[in-house]
């Protein structure tokens, strides 16, 4: 058959088939597994990512996989799976690659026992369905309004990060919770946390402990005229998507000027047009005018003269956040602007942050807030931003699905135990794949103990024994390198939604790779020879 394929494919094309392809793909997945497993868990090690002059130090799985420029199709599939998990739940990126690698590693053992890939795939799918049902039984339903539960979830998320002291960690946890509550929408008993309404501003200079939450939006802009006020209180705010200047027409014209007084007349007309707009803004009682477009010098001068603070060329994303923070609607033109579209701000002032000046627009009723992160350098503030995004996502996941499970490998070990019980009901060789799925989950727990500095064999033996005696929440206390009976007592909890997503995505990736039994690598296209140009210097 391979000989016949040679007539079909371009010369130089390479083709592999059967178990050879599957085993090669599994080998690639195992390489990724080895690369990432040391970053798993709160005690996971950091990776240094270097690209040119840029250096990133992180143990954030999403950042690691996004910076991997892999070439092999299988590696690309796993990286894309991790990115999908990050998009869906904002967490679990390291876990999904590690678990997919472990599932493929266990599948390799079955392939070596002459178990057909289709049987393994079907067994894994049945094990996944059982796992999702079992997770619902294992999980505990909670009230999203229980601040202690939310605190513990954020604590688990951030405990693997670089925060130097318990005091700093507690401060950041409360900052994250307060920011989330400020922008939270509650309707008919359901909750919606749009993380886009939380702006993060990074400032080099100062201690991380000095990071703060602002009820409102901080913009890296200054007033357009030095005569404008630098601080105003209890003001009306106007947001605009139009320029404050004489607009150019689409028709090009030339002015014939024969007298110098005509120049003055033309400039007076321009000034009158701009003054008319400024007068309307003043008449509406506006004290803060912010536009996405330009403001000319005449308008800036007139607004400053009238005690109106103005910002120009503000990013669209900031304009939309300011709308949420102040309640102002974005006016598309001056003629459409009216008082009912105005918002309110309790305090507007220019402040120094690091070496730059920013405008703070604050309101007690703000539905968009700003978290100011301070640190000694870019690496610290960048990693802090990633950590806070993970924390915000953990709260969002809890609100979407208000169930929690014990962390520290407790839920994976309990799932492995119950899956082995269910495996007895599975007929035929699929039972082997069912058990292999449970083995992969238990191997995940073993890796977690290893990153905590424990002996993985001893740790796995102990945790398996505790779960066998009915302690479903027994897990790995990584801070003291021990197995603890109830991880909930240690405030180590995980979101059910994240665990479900990791299980589903890891299984889908593993089964997709196991289904590939034919790989065709096309030969590079031959470049057509360029026609030789005649030499003009030769006869």
C-alpha positions as CSV (number, residue, x, y, z in Angstrom):
1,X,0.0,0.0,0.0
2,X,2.8,2.4,0.9
3,X,4.3,1.7,-2.6
4,X,1.0,2.8,-4.2
5,X,0.9,5.9,-2.1
6,X,4.2,7.0,-3.6
7,X,2.4,7.6,-6.9
8,X,-0.2,9.8,-5.1
9,X,2.1,12.1,-3.0
10,X,4.6,14.7,-4.0
11,X,8.2,13.5,-4.2
12,X,9.9,13.9,-0.8
13,X,6.6,13.6,1.2
14,X,7.0,11.6,4.4
15,X,4.3,9.3,5.7
16,X,3.9,7.4,8.9
17,X,1.0,5.1,9.9
18,X,-0.4,2.9,12.6
19,X,0.9,2.7,16.2
20,X,4.2,4.3,15.1
21,X,2.3,7.6,14.6
22,X,0.4,7.3,17.9
23,X,3.6,6.5,19.9
24,X,5.5,9.4,18.3
25,X,2.7,11.8,19.2
26,X,2.6,10.4,22.7
27,X,6.4,10.9,23.0
28,X,5.8,14.6,22.1
29,X,3.1,14.9,24.8
30,X,5.4,13.4,27.4
31,X,8.1,16.0,26.6
32,X,5.6,18.7,27.3
33,X,4.5,16.9,30.5
34,X,8.1,16.8,31.7
35,X,8.6,20.5,30.9
36,X,5.5,21.7,32.8
37,X,5.0,19.2,35.7
38,X,7.6,20.9,37.9
39,X,5.4,24.1,37.8
40,X,2.3,22.3,39.1
41,X,0.8,23.4,42.4
42,X,1.6,26.1,44.9
43,X,5.2,25.0,45.3
44,X,5.7,24.6,41.6
45,X,9.0,26.1,40.2
46,X,9.2,29.1,38.0
47,X,10.3,29.1,34.3
48,X,12.5,31.8,32.8
49,X,11.2,32.7,29.3
50,X,13.7,34.6,27.2
51,X,12.9,36.3,23.9
52,X,15.5,38.7,22.6
53,X,16.0,41.3,25.4
54,X,12.7,40.4,27.1
55,X,12.8,38.1,30.1
56,X,9.8,36.7,31.9
57,X,9.9,34.7,35.1
58,X,6.7,32.9,35.9
59,X,5.0,29.7,37.0
60,X,1.7,30.8,35.4
61,X,0.8,28.0,33.0
62,X,-1.0,30.3,30.6
63,X,2.0,32.6,30.2
64,X,4.3,29.6,29.8
65,X,2.3,27.9,27.0
66,X,1.6,31.2,25.2
67,X,5.3,31.8,24.9
68,X,6.1,28.3,23.6
69,X,6.8,28.5,19.9
70,X,6.4,24.7,19.3
71,X,6.6,23.2,15.8
72,X,5.2,19.7,16.2
73,X,1.4,19.4,15.4
74,X,0.7,17.4,18.6
75,X,2.5,20.0,20.8
76,X,0.5,22.7,19.0
77,X,-2.8,20.8,19.7
78,X,-1.9,20.6,23.5
79,X,-0.9,24.3,23.6
80,X,-4.1,25.3,21.9
81,X,-6.1,23.2,24.4
82,X,-4.3,25.0,27.3
83,X,-5.2,28.4,25.7
84,X,-8.8,27.3,25.3
85,X,-9.0,26.4,29.0
86,X,-7.4,29.8,29.9
87,X,-10.1,31.6,27.8
88,X,-13.0,29.5,29.3
89,X,-12.1,29.6,33.0
90,X,-8.8,31.6,33.3
91,X,-7.1,28.8,35.3
92,X,-5.9,25.2,35.0
93,X,-3.6,25.6,32.0
94,X,-0.7,23.7,33.6
95,X,-3.1,21.1,34.9
96,X,-4.7,20.4,31.5
97,X,-1.4,19.8,29.8
98,X,-0.1,17.7,32.6
99,X,-3.3,15.6,32.8
100,X,-3.4,15.1,29.0
101,X,0.2,14.0,29.1
102,X,-0.5,11.5,31.9
103,X,-3.6,10.1,30.0
104,X,-1.4,9.6,26.9
105,X,1.4,8.0,29.0
106,X,-1.1,5.5,30.4
107,X,-2.5,4.9,27.0
108,X,1.0,4.0,25.8
109,X,1.1,1.2,28.3
110,X,-2.2,-0.2,26.9
111,X,-1.0,0.1,23.3
112,X,2.0,-1.9,24.2
113,X,-0.4,-4.6,25.6
114,X,-2.0,-4.7,22.1
115,X,-5.1,-2.8,23.2
116,X,-6.7,-1.0,20.2
117,X,-6.7,2.8,20.2
118,X,-10.5,2.8,19.7
119,X,-11.0,0.7,22.8
120,X,-8.8,3.1,24.8
121,X,-10.7,6.2,23.5
122,X,-14.1,4.7,24.4
123,X,-12.9,3.7,27.8
124,X,-11.5,7.2,28.4
125,X,-14.8,8.8,27.3
126,X,-16.8,6.6,29.7
127,X,-14.4,7.4,32.5
128,X,-14.8,11.1,31.8
129,X,-18.6,10.9,31.9
130,X,-18.4,9.0,35.2
131,X,-15.9,11.6,36.5
132,X,-18.2,14.5,35.8
133,X,-21.1,12.8,37.5
134,X,-19.0,11.9,40.5
135,X,-17.7,15.4,40.8
136,X,-21.2,16.7,41.3
137,X,-21.6,14.3,44.2
138,X,-18.2,15.1,45.7
139,X,-18.6,18.9,45.4
140,X,-20.2,21.1,48.1
141,X,-22.7,23.8,47.1
142,X,-22.0,27.2,48.6
143,X,-23.5,30.7,48.7
144,X,-21.5,33.1,46.5
145,X,-22.3,35.8,49.0
146,X,-20.3,33.9,51.7
147,X,-17.2,36.1,51.8
148,X,-15.2,33.5,53.8
149,X,-15.6,30.9,51.0
150,X,-14.7,33.5,48.4
151,X,-11.7,34.5,50.5
152,X,-10.5,30.8,50.8
153,X,-10.9,30.3,47.0
154,X,-8.8,33.4,46.2
155,X,-6.3,32.3,48.9
156,X,-5.8,28.9,47.1
157,X,-5.4,30.7,43.8
158,X,-2.8,33.2,45.0
159,X,-0.9,31.0,47.4
160,X,1.2,29.6,44.6
161,X,2.3,33.1,43.6
162,X,5.3,35.2,44.7
163,X,3.7,37.2,47.6
164,X,6.4,37.7,50.2
165,X,4.4,37.8,53.4
166,X,1.1,36.5,54.7
167,X,0.2,40.1,55.4
168,X,0.7,41.1,51.8
169,X,-1.2,38.1,50.6
170,X,-4.2,38.9,52.9
171,X,-4.2,42.5,51.7
172,X,-4.2,41.4,48.0
173,X,-7.0,38.9,48.6
174,X,-9.2,41.5,50.2
175,X,-8.4,43.9,47.3
176,X,-9.4,41.3,44.8
177,X,-12.7,40.5,46.6
178,X,-13.6,44.2,47.0
179,X,-12.9,45.0,43.4
180,X,-15.1,42.0,42.3
181,X,-17.9,43.1,44.6
182,X,-17.8,46.6,43.2
183,X,-18.4,45.6,39.6
184,X,-20.7,42.6,40.4
185,X,-24.1,42.6,38.7
186,X,-26.8,40.7,40.5
187,X,-30.1,40.0,38.7
188,X,-32.9,37.6,39.6
189,X,-30.6,35.6,41.9
190,X,-27.9,35.1,39.4
191,X,-24.5,36.9,39.3
192,X,-22.4,38.3,36.5
193,X,-18.8,39.4,37.0
194,X,-17.4,41.0,33.9
195,X,-13.6,41.2,34.5
196,X,-13.3,43.7,31.7
197,X,-14.7,46.3,34.2
198,X,-11.6,45.9,36.4
199,X,-8.7,47.9,35.0
200,X,-5.2,47.1,36.1
201,X,-2.6,49.9,36.1
202,X,1.0,48.8,36.7
203,X,3.4,51.3,38.3
204,X,7.2,50.8,38.7
205,X,8.3,52.2,42.0
206,X,7.1,51.6,45.5
207,X,6.4,48.3,47.3
208,X,3.9,45.7,46.2
209,X,2.2,46.1,49.6
210,X,1.3,49.7,48.5
211,X,-1.0,48.4,45.8
212,X,-4.5,49.9,46.1
213,X,-8.1,49.8,44.8
214,X,-9.7,52.9,43.3
215,X,-13.5,53.1,43.0
216,X,-13.4,54.6,39.6
217,X,-11.0,54.8,36.6
218,X,-7.4,56.0,36.5
219,X,-6.3,57.4,33.1
220,X,-2.7,58.0,32.0
221,X,-3.6,61.5,30.8
222,X,-3.3,65.1,32.0
223,X,-5.7,68.0,31.4
224,X,-5.1,69.6,28.0
225,X,-4.4,73.1,29.4
226,X,-2.3,74.1,32.3
227,X,-4.9,76.6,33.4
228,X,-7.4,73.9,34.0
229,X,-8.1,72.8,37.6
230,X,-6.1,69.9,38.9
231,X,-8.8,68.8,41.4
232,X,-12.6,69.1,41.4
233,X,-15.3,67.5,43.6
234,X,-18.9,66.4,43.0
235,X,-18.9,67.2,39.3
236,X,-20.9,66.4,36.2
237,X,-19.0,64.3,33.6
238,X,-19.4,64.4,29.8
239,X,-18.0,61.6,27.6
240,X,-17.7,62.2,23.9
241,X,-16.7,60.5,20.7
242,X,-16.2,63.7,18.7
243,X,-13.5,66.4,18.4
244,X,-13.8,69.8,20.0
245,X,-12.5,71.9,17.2
246,X,-13.5,73.3,13.8
247,X,-14.2,70.2,11.7
248,X,-12.7,69.9,8.2
249,X,-15.1,69.5,5.4
250,X,-14.7,66.8,2.8
251,X,-14.6,69.4,0.1
252,X,-11.2,71.1,-0.5
253,X,-11.5,74.9,-0.7
254,X,-9.1,77.8,-1.2
255,X,-9.7,81.2,0.4
256,X,-8.9,84.2,-1.6
257,X,-7.6,86.8,1.0
258,X,-6.8,90.3,-0.3
259,X,-7.0,92.1,3.1
260,X,-5.2,91.2,6.4
261,X,-8.5,91.9,8.2
262,X,-10.0,88.9,6.4
263,X,-7.6,86.6,8.2
264,X,-8.8,88.0,11.5
265,X,-12.4,87.5,10.4
266,X,-11.8,83.9,9.4
267,X,-10.0,83.2,12.8
268,X,-12.8,84.9,14.7
269,X,-15.3,82.6,12.9
270,X,-13.3,79.6,14.0
271,X,-13.2,80.8,17.6
272,X,-16.9,81.6,17.6
273,X,-17.7,78.1,16.4
274,X,-15.6,76.4,19.1
275,X,-16.8,78.9,21.7
276,X,-20.4,77.9,20.9
277,X,-19.6,74.3,21.7
278,X,-17.7,75.2,24.9
279,X,-20.6,77.4,26.0
280,X,-23.1,74.6,25.5
281,X,-20.8,72.3,27.6
282,X,-20.6,75.0,30.3
283,X,-24.4,75.6,30.2
284,X,-25.0,71.9,31.0
285,X,-22.9,72.2,34.1
286,X,-20.1,70.0,32.9
287,X,-16.8,70.2,34.9
288,X,-15.1,67.2,33.3
289,X,-15.1,66.7,29.5
290,X,-13.4,63.6,28.1
291,X,-13.2,62.7,24.4
292,X,-11.8,60.0,22.4
293,X,-10.9,62.5,19.7
294,X,-8.9,65.8,19.6
295,X,-9.4,69.1,21.4
296,X,-7.7,72.1,19.8
297,X,-5.8,74.9,21.6
298,X,-8.7,77.4,21.4
299,X,-11.2,74.9,23.0
300,X,-8.6,74.0,25.7
301,X,-8.0,77.6,26.5
302,X,-11.7,78.4,26.7
303,X,-12.5,75.4,28.9
304,X,-9.6,76.2,31.2
305,X,-10.9,79.8,31.5
306,X,-14.3,78.4,32.5
307,X,-12.9,76.0,35.1
308,X,-13.6,72.9,33.0
309,X,-11.1,70.0,33.1
310,X,-10.7,68.2,29.8
311,X,-8.9,65.2,28.4
312,X,-8.4,64.3,24.7
313,X,-7.4,61.2,22.7
314,X,-8.5,58.9,25.5
315,X,-8.6,55.2,24.5
316,X,-12.0,53.7,23.6
317,X,-11.6,51.0,26.2
318,X,-11.1,53.7,28.9
319,X,-14.1,55.7,27.6
320,X,-16.3,52.7,28.0
321,X,-14.9,52.0,31.5
322,X,-15.6,55.7,32.4
323,X,-19.1,55.3,31.2
324,X,-19.5,52.4,33.7
325,X,-17.8,54.3,36.4
326,X,-19.7,57.6,36.1
327,X,-23.0,56.6,34.5
328,X,-22.4,58.9,31.6
329,X,-23.5,58.0,28.1
330,X,-21.0,58.5,25.2
331,X,-22.2,61.4,23.0
332,X,-21.5,60.9,19.3
333,X,-21.9,64.6,18.4
334,X,-22.3,68.0,20.1
335,X,-25.8,68.5,18.8
336,X,-26.9,65.2,20.2
337,X,-25.5,65.9,23.7
338,X,-27.9,66.7,26.5
339,X,-27.9,66.8,30.3
340,X,-29.6,63.4,30.7
341,X,-26.4,61.8,29.2
342,X,-24.1,63.3,31.8
343,X,-22.5,61.2,34.6
344,X,-21.2,62.1,38.0
345,X,-17.9,61.9,39.8
346,X,-17.2,62.5,43.5
347,X,-13.6,63.3,43.0
348,X,-11.4,64.1,40.0
349,X,-7.8,64.9,40.5
350,X,-4.3,64.7,39.0
351,X,-1.9,62.5,41.0
352,X,1.7,61.3,40.5
353,X,2.2,57.6,40.1
354,X,5.9,56.7,39.8
355,X,7.4,59.1,37.3
356,X,4.1,59.9,35.5
357,X,0.9,61.8,36.1
358,X,-2.5,60.2,36.0
359,X,-6.0,61.5,36.3
360,X,-8.2,59.8,38.9
361,X,-11.9,59.8,38.3
362,X,-13.7,58.4,41.4
363,X,-17.3,57.7,42.3
364,X,-19.0,55.9,45.2
365,X,-21.4,54.2,42.7
366,X,-18.7,53.2,40.2
367,X,-19.4,50.0,38.3
368,X,-15.9,50.0,37.0
369,X,-12.8,50.1,39.2
370,X,-9.0,50.3,38.9
371,X,-6.4,48.2,40.7
372,X,-3.0,50.0,41.0
373,X,-0.2,47.5,41.2
374,X,3.1,48.8,42.5
375,X,6.5,47.0,42.2
376,X,10.2,47.6,41.9
377,X,10.3,46.4,38.2
378,X,8.4,45.2,35.2
379,X,8.8,41.5,36.0
380,X,7.2,41.9,39.4
381,X,4.2,44.0,38.2
382,X,3.7,41.7,35.1
383,X,3.6,38.6,37.3
384,X,1.3,40.4,39.8
385,X,-1.1,41.3,37.0
386,X,-1.3,37.6,35.8
387,X,-1.9,36.5,39.4
388,X,-4.7,39.0,39.9
389,X,-6.3,37.9,36.7
390,X,-6.2,34.3,37.9
391,X,-7.9,35.4,41.2
392,X,-10.6,37.4,39.4
393,X,-11.3,34.4,37.2
394,X,-11.6,32.1,40.2
395,X,-14.3,34.3,41.6
396,X,-16.1,34.5,38.3
397,X,-16.1,30.7,38.0
398,X,-17.5,30.4,41.5
399,X,-20.3,32.8,40.7
400,X,-21.2,30.9,37.4
401,X,-21.2,27.5,39.2
402,X,-21.4,27.9,43.0
403,X,-19.7,24.6,43.9
404,X,-16.4,23.9,45.5
405,X,-14.1,20.9,46.0
406,X,-11.2,20.3,48.3
407,X,-7.8,21.2,46.8
408,X,-4.4,19.7,47.3
409,X,-5.1,16.7,45.1
410,X,-8.0,15.6,47.3
411,X,-10.6,15.6,44.6
412,X,-8.4,13.8,42.1
413,X,-7.6,11.0,44.6
414,X,-11.3,10.7,45.5
415,X,-12.2,10.5,41.8
416,X,-9.6,7.8,41.2
417,X,-10.9,5.8,44.1
418,X,-14.5,6.0,42.9
419,X,-13.6,5.4,39.3
420,X,-12.0,2.1,40.2
421,X,-15.2,1.1,41.9
422,X,-17.2,2.0,38.8
423,X,-14.7,0.2,36.5
424,X,-16.0,-3.2,37.8
425,X,-19.3,-2.4,35.9
426,X,-17.4,-1.9,32.6
427,X,-17.4,-4.9,30.4
428,X,-14.4,-6.0,28.3
429,X,-11.1,-4.3,27.6
430,X,-12.6,-0.9,28.1
431,X,-12.3,-1.6,31.8
432,X,-8.5,-1.4,31.4
433,X,-8.8,2.1,29.9
434,X,-11.2,3.1,32.6
435,X,-8.7,2.1,35.3
436,X,-5.9,3.8,33.3
437,X,-7.9,7.0,33.6
438,X,-8.0,6.6,37.3
439,X,-4.3,5.9,37.4
440,X,-3.6,9.1,35.5
441,X,-5.5,11.1,38.1
442,X,-3.6,9.5,40.9
443,X,-0.3,10.2,39.1
444,X,-1.4,13.8,39.0
445,X,-1.6,13.7,42.8
446,X,1.9,12.1,42.9
447,X,3.4,15.0,40.9
448,X,1.7,17.5,43.2
449,X,3.4,15.9,46.2
450,X,6.7,15.8,44.5
451,X,6.6,19.5,43.7
452,X,6.0,20.0,47.4
453,X,9.2,18.3,48.2
454,X,7.6,15.0,49.5
455,X,8.5,11.4,48.6
456,X,5.8,10.7,46.0
457,X,5.5,7.0,46.8
458,X,5.0,7.5,50.5
459,X,2.6,10.4,50.0
460,X,0.5,8.5,47.5
461,X,0.3,5.5,49.8
462,X,-0.8,7.6,52.7
463,X,-3.4,9.7,50.8
464,X,-4.8,6.5,49.2
465,X,-5.2,5.0,52.7
466,X,-7.0,8.0,54.0
467,X,-9.5,8.1,51.1
468,X,-10.1,4.3,51.5
469,X,-11.2,5.0,55.1
470,X,-13.8,7.6,53.9
471,X,-11.8,10.9,54.3
472,X,-12.9,12.3,50.9
473,X,-11.2,15.7,51.5
474,X,-7.8,14.4,52.5
475,X,-5.1,16.0,50.4
476,X,-1.6,17.4,50.3
477,X,-0.7,20.3,52.6
478,X,2.1,21.7,50.6
479,X,3.0,24.3,53.1
480,X,4.0,21.7,55.7
481,X,4.7,18.8,53.2
482,X,2.2,16.4,54.8
483,X,-1.1,14.7,54.1
484,X,-3.9,16.4,55.9
485,X,-7.3,14.8,56.7
486,X,-9.5,17.7,55.5
487,X,-8.2,20.3,53.1
488,X,-11.3,22.5,53.6
489,X,-10.1,23.2,57.1
490,X,-6.9,24.5,55.7
491,X,-8.9,26.8,53.3
492,X,-7.5,24.9,50.3
493,X,-10.4,24.8,47.9
494,X,-10.9,24.8,44.1
495,X,-13.8,25.7,41.9
496,X,-15.8,22.8,40.5
497,X,-16.1,24.6,37.1
498,X,-12.3,24.7,36.7
499,X,-12.0,21.0,37.6
500,X,-14.7,20.0,35.1
501,X,-13.1,22.1,32.3
502,X,-9.7,20.6,32.9
503,X,-11.0,17.0,32.9
504,X,-13.0,17.6,29.7
505,X,-10.3,19.4,27.8
506,X,-7.5,17.0,28.8
507,X,-9.6,14.0,27.8
508,X,-10.6,15.6,24.5
509,X,-7.0,16.4,23.7
510,X,-5.8,12.9,24.6
511,X,-8.5,11.1,22.6
512,X,-7.9,13.4,19.6
513,X,-4.2,12.5,19.6
514,X,-5.0,8.8,20.0
515,X,-7.3,8.9,17.0
516,X,-4.5,9.9,14.6
517,X,-3.0,6.9,12.9
518,X,-1.7,8.5,9.8
519,X,0.6,11.5,9.5
520,X,1.6,12.9,6.1
521,X,4.3,15.6,6.1
522,X,4.3,17.3,2.7
523,X,7.6,18.0,1.1
524,X,8.5,21.7,0.7
525,X,7.3,23.1,-2.6
526,X,10.1,23.3,-5.2
527,X,10.9,26.8,-6.2
528,X,10.5,27.4,-9.9
529,X,13.8,28.4,-11.6
530,X,13.8,32.1,-12.5
531,X,14.1,32.8,-16.2
532,X,17.6,34.0,-17.0
533,X,17.7,37.7,-17.9
534,X,19.9,38.7,-20.9
535,X,23.1,40.6,-19.9
536,X,22.9,44.0,-21.7
537,X,26.7,44.2,-21.6
538,X,27.1,41.1,-23.7
539,X,26.5,41.2,-27.4
